[in-house]
Amino acid sequence: MPRDSTTGRPLSPLTAGALCIKPRPLLSVRQMATVDALKANSPEFVVMRQLAMRFRGILRSRNIDALGRWLKDAHECRIYEMQRFARMLQSDLDAVTNALTLPWSNGQTEGQISRLKTLKRSMYGRAGVELLRARVLPF
């Protein structure tokens, strides 16, 4: 298991995954050192990071042609997780294509639903609808 370059502790898969998708300009100095160490010790991390950065660019540029090439490269890489992710995208390619081409997004709605669910979980068993209404609705 890879280790954090500054603390020497084992790096969790969650942390490695977050570092894999974060662009270099947004990394802190410590995170850059960890990414560099991961790249030096793991060729799989290099491939995953390249694919993740390309996918991020495709989402931002909304380039359908690049998506097709990315899916092909992800299927051909030897990393099971990337192959599985590419298969998942391929299985619902219409939805992915719509997300890239259409101007609409339900992100705002999903964010409000997530916020409401978080509030409800934090209050679970403590109060009823009245307290929830007081915390959700503006004054």
N, C-alpha and C positions, 0 to 999 in steps of 0.2 A: 504494500500500500504506500503511495507517495506521502511524503511528509511536508509540512509547512516549512519553508526555508528559514523563517526567523525563529519559530518556537520549537521546531523539531517534532511536533505532534503529528500524528497521522492525519492526513487530509480527508475529510468526509467526502463521499461521492456528491453530496449536495453542493458543497463548496466548490469542488472541482467542476461540476456542471455549471454553476453560476459564473465561474471564471472563464469557462469555455465560451460562453455566449456574450460576455461583456467586451465591448470594443476597447482597444488599447488606450485611446485617449481618456477613457472614463475610469481606468484602473488607477489605484493608488500605487505608490512606490512599492509598498509591501506586496500588493497583489501582482504587480509586474514581475517582481522577483519570483513569486510563486509560479506564475505562468511560465516564466523562462525556465525554471527548474523542471516543471512538468513537461515542457517541450523537449528539454535535454534528455529526460529519462523515459519518455513514453512517445514512441512514434504514433501510437493510436490517438493520443491527445492532440498531436499536431493535425492529423487528418480530421478529427472531430471538430477542432477549432476552425479549421479552414471551411469545412462544410457548414458549420453554424454561422460563421461570418457571412458566407455567401447567401445562406437562407435569410439571414437578417436583412441583407442588402436587397434581396428579391422582394421581401415584404415591404420595404421602404420605397423601392422604385416601382413596385407593382408590375414587374416584368414577367409576363406569362411564358415567353420563350425561354428565359433563363430558368424558370421553374422546371420545365421539361428536362433541360440539361442537368439541373441539380438532382432531380429524382433519379435520373440514369446513373449519375456519379454516386449517389447515396446507395443505390441498389448494388453497385459494383464494388463498393468499399468492403473491407473485411471486418467491419465493426457491426456486430449484431444489433445493437441499440439503434444505430443510424439506419440500418436496413429496415428494422421494425417501424421506425418513425416514417420512413419513406413509404412503406407499405400502407401505413395508416392514412397518410396523405393521399396516396394513390386510390385507396378504397373510397374516398369521398372527394374525388378530384373536382366534381362540380361545385361543391361548397367552397373549396380552396380557390378555384378559379373565380367564383363570384366574389369572394372576399378581396381578391386582387383587382378585379375589374370594376365592381360597382362602388359608387360613392357612399352608400349607406353603411352604418355600423350600429350594432346594438351594444357597444361598449359602455355608453352612458347608462343604459338600462341595467346591464349586468353589474356595473359598479354600485348602483343604488340598491340592487337586490342583495349584493354581497354585504354592503354596509348594514342593511336592515337585518340580515341573518346574524351578523356579528353582534349587533345590539341585542337581538333576541337571545342569543346564546349566553351573552354576559349577564342577562337578567333572568335566566332560566330558574324557575321555581321561586323567585323573589316577589314578583308582582304580576299584576294582570294587565289588561289592555290599556287601562288609564295611564299607567306609568310609561308604557311603551309609546302611547300617543304623545305624552308630554316630552319624551326624549327625541321623538322623530320629527314632530311638527315644529316649525319655527314659531317664535313668540309673536 
